[in-house]
Amino acid sequence: MSEIKFIEGGVTAAKGFTANGILCHIKASRKTNDTALVVSEVPCSAAGVFTQNRVKAESVKLSKKNIANGRIQAIIANSGNANCCTGEQGAQNALRMAKAVEKVTGVAADDVIVCSTGVIGAQLPVEKIEENIDALAKGLSKEGHKEARIAIMTTDTKYKECAVEFPVGGKVCHMGTMCKGSGMIHINLGTMLSFITTDCAISPAMIEKALRESIKGTYNCVSVDGDTSTNDTLVLLANGMAGNAEITAEGADYEAFLAALNKLNRVMAMKIAADGEGATRLVQCTVNGASSVEAARGLAKEVISSSLVKAAMFGADANFGRFLCAMGYSGIEFDPMKTNIWFTSKSGAKRYFEDNDNFEVHGENSVKVYENGVPLSFDEDLAKQIMSEEAVEILVQCGDGNASGTAWGCDLTYDYVKINGDYRT
């Protein structure tokens, strides 16, 4: 066995992990699950990355403290309330969530990741979680990922999960994930909420190294609306139950682990972008010929982050000047006179894709609109047809080097304003 294969199971695909989700009525209007629990049979090596926003939720503060020693065994997460800007009471409420997990699972409170998402600036009714924690724990199962993946959603229209199977040191390992993210997404060392589990044996130091390397070209290359959340949390737990020799240094086993993590994270990054609040299309920007990978990714992310670009994508308007403008104010060196731009798409491609194995934005249909500093005469109708597909690529060829990078975003629609105009209700 040598390939990474997509499998079913989400966050419970790995050996030794169970999950569940239930409705605790944290937000009165909620009709679906709002609290999730994920537990490993044994303690895990763990790493996490968190929001860079100076305003941090109380759950983020507690989770950063708990994961500092590289060991975690459980995750509890609620939607409907962010527990942010809530002071000492909010801090106590986050701790009460961890202690509730300890009560029903035996996992020490300081081995629990606590996450919250939803409205900022309202006290979390933690007693509703405490009242239902027994039922939440009793429902833990391998099939529980189906309930948990719903419980962490807020404005998401689709649940987001993925899992892979991969070989390490002659053993079959598994890695699964679930995440939520639709609005308030401009990721920098984290995502909205993302939980990754694996049965691969890997040390805390190497899991930290792999996670930080992986997010550079996956989660950190996503932007929906330019807002970095106060609650961004991405954690990776590894319980070692696959039985491989523990990965403690770089080498073939580490590279196999990183490849699986990259494949998983790329899919989830694209799914977050595809489900942006009010979005009608997934937008991918690929930059080739840049001076470095960092420059290529930076240019691509600047393009998909531009509100003017996003509006043009909504209107299927091949206004490529907006893309060059965004690249120009990025602060990244490139030569506009050696730059070329195309639009590409695949006929019938859906923005929120189900086929993780074969989905690709780059398509057989393309139109070149800019060449080495000069605008081209192009077929406007063909350009509009290409840009009207649900998944569209902005392809940029620079003349500054050999590096490539990709970023993902979505269009900016009227519905984005509607969703965020009355978010609290």
C-alpha positions in Angstrom: 0.0 0.0 0.0 1.5 3.3 -1.0 -1.4 5.7 -1.8 -3.3 8.1 0.3 -7.0 7.1 -0.1 -10.1 9.0 0.9 -12.4 7.1 3.2 -15.5 7.7 5.2 -15.8 8.5 8.9 -14.7 12.0 9.4 -13.3 12.8 12.9 -13.9 9.2 14.1 -12.2 7.5 11.1 -9.1 6.9 13.2 -8.9 4.0 15.7 -9.8 4.9 19.2 -11.9 8.1 18.6 -15.6 8.5 19.2 -17.9 11.5 18.9 -21.4 12.8 19.4 -23.4 15.9 19.0 -26.7 17.0 20.6 -29.0 20.0 20.9 -28.5 21.9 24.2 -30.6 24.9 23.2 -27.7 27.4 23.7 -29.5 29.6 21.1 -33.3 29.6 21.5 -33.9 29.6 17.7 -31.6 26.6 17.0 -33.3 23.4 15.8 -30.2 21.3 15.2 -27.3 20.0 17.3 -25.3 22.7 19.0 -22.8 20.9 21.2 -20.2 18.3 20.1 -17.8 16.0 22.0 -14.8 14.1 20.6 -12.9 11.7 22.9 -9.9 9.4 22.4 -9.6 6.1 24.3 -6.0 7.1 25.3 -4.1 10.4 25.7 -2.9 12.0 22.4 0.1 13.9 21.2 -1.5 17.2 20.2 -0.7 20.5 18.6 -2.9 23.6 17.9 -2.8 26.9 16.2 -5.1 29.7 17.2 -6.4 33.1 16.1 -3.9 36.0 15.7 -6.7 38.4 16.6 -5.7 40.4 19.8 -9.3 39.8 21.0 -9.5 36.1 21.9 -12.4 34.1 23.1 -12.2 32.6 26.6 -12.3 29.1 25.1 -9.2 30.0 23.0 -7.3 31.2 26.1 -8.1 28.0 28.0 -7.3 25.7 25.1 -4.0 27.3 24.5 -3.1 26.8 28.1 -4.3 23.1 28.1 -2.4 22.1 24.9 0.9 23.8 25.9 2.3 20.4 27.1 1.5 18.7 23.8 -1.1 16.3 25.4 -4.9 16.3 24.9 -7.6 13.6 25.1 -10.9 15.3 24.4 -12.6 18.2 22.6 -15.9 19.9 23.4 -17.3 22.5 21.2 -20.5 24.6 21.1 -22.1 26.8 18.5 -24.6 29.6 19.1 -22.3 31.6 21.4 -18.7 32.6 21.0 -17.9 33.1 24.7 -15.8 36.1 23.7 -15.6 39.5 25.3 -17.2 38.0 28.4 -14.6 38.6 31.1 -14.0 36.5 34.2 -17.5 34.9 34.0 -16.7 33.8 30.4 -13.4 32.3 31.6 -15.2 30.4 34.3 -17.8 29.1 31.8 -15.1 27.8 29.5 -13.5 26.0 32.5 -16.9 24.6 33.5 -17.2 23.1 30.0 -13.9 21.3 30.5 -14.9 20.1 34.0 -18.2 18.8 32.6 -16.2 16.6 30.2 -14.1 15.4 33.1 -17.2 14.4 35.1 -18.6 12.1 32.4 -15.5 10.8 30.7 -12.8 10.7 33.3 -10.5 12.8 31.1 -8.8 15.5 33.2 -10.2 19.0 32.6 -6.7 20.2 31.6 -6.6 17.6 28.9 -9.7 19.0 27.1 -9.8 21.4 24.2 -12.7 23.8 24.6 -14.2 25.7 21.6 -17.1 28.0 21.1 -18.5 29.8 18.0 -21.3 32.1 17.4 -22.3 35.6 18.7 -19.6 37.7 20.3 -20.3 39.6 23.5 -22.9 37.5 25.2 -22.5 35.2 28.2 -22.6 31.5 27.4 -25.4 29.7 29.2 -23.0 27.0 30.2 -25.6 25.4 32.5 -27.4 24.1 29.4 -24.3 22.2 28.5 -23.9 20.9 32.0 -27.5 19.7 32.1 -27.0 17.7 28.9 -23.5 16.5 29.3 -24.5 13.0 30.4 -26.6 12.4 27.3 -23.8 13.8 25.1 -21.3 11.4 26.6 -23.6 8.4 26.5 -24.1 8.9 22.8 -20.3 8.7 22.0 -19.8 6.3 19.1 -17.9 5.7 15.8 -21.0 6.9 14.0 -21.2 10.0 16.2 -19.2 12.0 13.7 -22.5 12.5 11.8 -24.0 14.3 14.9 -20.8 16.2 15.8 -20.3 17.6 12.4 -23.7 19.3 12.5 -23.2 20.6 16.1 -20.3 23.0 15.2 -22.1 24.7 12.3 -23.2 28.3 12.5 -24.0 30.0 9.1 -22.5 27.0 7.3 -24.9 25.6 4.7 -23.0 22.3 4.5 -21.2 20.2 7.1 -17.5 19.8 6.4 -15.6 16.6 7.0 -13.0 14.4 5.3 -10.9 11.3 6.1 -7.9 9.5 4.6 -6.1 6.2 4.9 -2.3 6.2 4.4 0.7 4.0 5.1 3.4 4.7 7.7 6.2 2.3 8.5 4.3 -0.7 7.2 1.2 0.1 9.2 -2.2 1.4 7.9 -2.9 4.8 9.5 -6.1 6.9 9.4 -6.7 10.6 9.7 -10.0 12.4 9.8 -11.4 15.9 10.4 -14.4 18.0 10.7 -14.5 21.8 10.6 -16.8 24.8 10.4 -16.3 28.0 8.7 -18.4 30.2 6.4 -18.0 33.8 7.4 -15.5 35.9 9.4 -12.8 33.9 7.6 -9.4 35.4 6.8 -7.2 32.7 8.2 -3.8 33.4 9.7 -2.4 30.4 11.6 -5.8 28.8 12.2 -9.2 28.4 10.9 -12.7 28.9 12.3 -13.0 25.6 14.1 -11.1 22.5 12.8 -10.5 19.3 14.6 -8.1 16.6 13.1 -7.7 13.2 14.6 -5.3 10.4 13.7 -4.2 7.0 15.0 -0.7 7.5 13.7 2.0 7.6 16.4 3.9 10.8 16.3 5.6 12.9 18.9 4.3 16.3 20.1 7.2 18.1 18.6 6.8 16.5 15.2 3.0 16.9 15.2 3.5 20.6 15.9 6.0 20.8 13.0 3.7 19.0 10.6 0.7 21.1 11.5 2.5 24.4 11.1 4.0 23.4 7.8 0.7 22.1 6.4 -1.4 25.2 7.1 0.9 27.4 5.1 -0.4 26.1 1.8 -3.9 25.1 2.9 -5.8 26.9 5.6 -3.7 30.0 5.5 -4.5 30.4 1.8 -8.3 30.9 2.4 -10.2 34.1 2.7 -14.0 34.6 2.6 -14.5 38.1 3.9 -11.2 39.5 5.2 -12.2 39.2 8.9 -10.0 37.1 11.2 -12.2 35.6 13.9 -11.7 35.9 17.6 -12.3 32.1 18.0 -10.1 30.5 15.3 -8.9 27.1 16.5 -7.2 24.3 14.6 -6.1 21.2 16.7 -4.5 17.9 15.7 -4.7 14.9 18.0 -2.7 11.7 17.5 -3.3 8.7 19.7 -0.8 6.2 18.2 -3.3 3.3 18.1 -2.3 2.4 14.5 0.8 0.7 16.0 3.5 2.3 13.8 6.9 3.2 15.3 6.5 6.7 16.7 7.6 9.5 14.4 10.2 11.5 16.3 12.3 13.0 13.5 12.1 13.9 9.8 12.3 11.1 7.3 10.1 8.9 5.1 7.5 8.3 7.8 7.2 12.0 8.6 6.9 12.9 4.9 4.1 10.3 4.6 2.3 11.8 7.6 2.7 15.3 6.2 1.5 14.3 2.7 -1.7 12.9 4.2 -2.2 16.0 6.4 -1.7 18.2 3.4 -4.2 16.3 1.3 -6.8 16.4 4.0 -6.3 20.1 4.8 -6.4 21.2 1.2 -9.8 19.6 0.7 -11.1 21.3 3.9 -9.7 24.7 3.0 -11.5 24.5 -0.4 -14.8 23.5 1.3 -14.6 26.5 3.6 -14.1 28.8 0.7 -16.9 27.2 -1.3 -19.3 27.6 1.5 -18.6 31.3 2.2 -21.6 33.2 3.5 -23.9 33.9 0.6 -21.4 32.5 -1.9 -22.5 31.4 -5.4 -19.1 30.3 -6.6 -15.7 29.0 -5.4 -12.9 31.1 -6.7 -9.4 29.7 -7.0 -6.4 31.9 -7.8 -3.2 30.1 -9.0 0.0 32.1 -9.4 2.9 30.4 -11.3 6.3 31.9 -12.2 6.7 33.8 -8.9 10.0 34.5 -7.2 9.2 32.2 -4.2 6.4 30.0 -2.9 5.6 32.6 -0.3 5.3 35.3 -2.9 3.1 33.1 -5.1 0.7 32.3 -2.2 0.8 35.9 -1.0 -0.2 37.3 -4.5 -2.9 34.7 -4.9 -4.4 35.4 -1.5 -4.4 39.2 -2.1 -6.4 38.6 -5.3 -9.1 36.4 -3.8 -9.3 38.7 -0.7 -10.1 41.8 -2.7 -13.7 42.9 -2.3 -13.7 44.4 -5.8 -12.4 41.1 -7.2 -15.1 39.2 -5.3 -17.8 41.5 -6.6 -16.5 41.0 -10.2 -16.6 37.2 -9.7 -20.3 37.5 -8.5 -21.1 39.4 -11.7 -19.0 37.2 -13.9 -17.2 40.3 -15.1 -13.8 39.7 -16.6 -12.5 42.9 -15.1 -8.9 41.8 -14.8 -7.6 45.2 -13.9 -8.9 44.5 -10.4 -6.7 41.5 -10.1 -3.6 43.4 -11.1 -4.5 46.2 -8.8 -4.7 43.7 -5.8 -1.4 42.2 -6.8 0.1 45.6 -7.0 -0.8 46.7 -3.5 0.2 43.4 -1.9 3.7 44.6 -1.2 5.1 41.6 -3.1 7.6 42.1 -5.9 6.4 41.1 -9.4 6.8 42.5 -12.9 3.4 43.5 -14.4 5.1 43.6 -17.8 5.9 39.9 -17.6 2.5 38.9 -16.2 -0.3 37.0 -18.0 -3.9 36.3 -16.8 -6.4 33.6 -17.8 -9.9 32.6 -16.5 -10.5 28.8 -16.5 -13.3 26.5 -15.4 -14.7 23.0 -15.8 -18.2 22.7 -17.3 -20.7 21.8 -14.7 -18.3 21.8 -11.7 -20.1 22.4 -8.4 -18.6 24.9 -6.0 -19.3 22.7 -3.0 -17.9 19.4 -4.2 -18.5 15.9 -2.9 -15.8 14.0 -4.9 -12.7 14.6 -2.8 -10.6 12.3 -5.0 -11.1 14.0 -8.3 -12.3 17.6 -7.8 -10.2 20.2 -9.6 -11.0 23.8 -10.3 -8.6 24.2 -13.2 -10.7 23.3 -16.3 -10.6 22.7 -20.0 -12.4 26.0 -20.8 -10.1 29.1 -20.7 -9.8 32.6 -22.0 -6.6 34.8 -21.9 -7.3 38.4 -21.1 -3.9 39.9 -20.3 -0.4 39.3 -21.8 2.9 40.8 -20.8 1.5 44.2 -19.7 -1.0 44.5 -22.6 -4.8 43.9 -22.5 -6.0 41.4 -25.1 -9.1 41.4 -27.2 -11.1 38.4 -26.0 -14.5 36.9 -26.4 -16.6 38.6 -23.7 -19.4 36.0 -24.0 -16.9 33.1 -23.6 -15.4 34.9 -20.6 -18.8 35.3 -19.0 -19.7 31.7 -19.7 -16.5 30.5 -18.0 -16.9 32.9 -15.0 -20.5 31.8 -14.6 -19.6 28.3 -13.6 -19.8 27.5 -9.8 -16.0 26.9 -9.6 -13.7 29.4 -11.4 -10.0 29.8 -11.5 -8.0 33.0 -12.0 -4.7 31.7 -13.5 -1.8 34.1 -13.3 1.6 33.5 -14.9 4.4 35.8 -13.7 7.8 36.0 -15.1 9.8 36.4 -11.9 10.8 32.8 -11.1 9.6 29.2 -10.9 7.5 29.1 -7.8 3.7 28.4 -7.6 1.0 29.0 -5.1 -2.8 28.8 -4.8 -5.4 30.5 -2.7 -9.2 30.0 -2.4 -12.1 32.4 -1.8 -15.6 33.0 -3.0 -17.7 35.8 -4.6 -19.3 38.6 -2.6 -23.1 38.6 -2.9 -26.1 40.4 -1.7 -26.8 37.6 0.6 -23.6 38.1 2.5 -24.9 41.5 3.7 -28.3 40.0 4.6 -26.7 37.2 6.6 -24.5 39.6 8.6 -27.1 42.4 8.9 -29.1 40.4 11.4 -26.7 37.8 12.6 -27.7 38.0 16.3 -31.2 37.0 15.5 
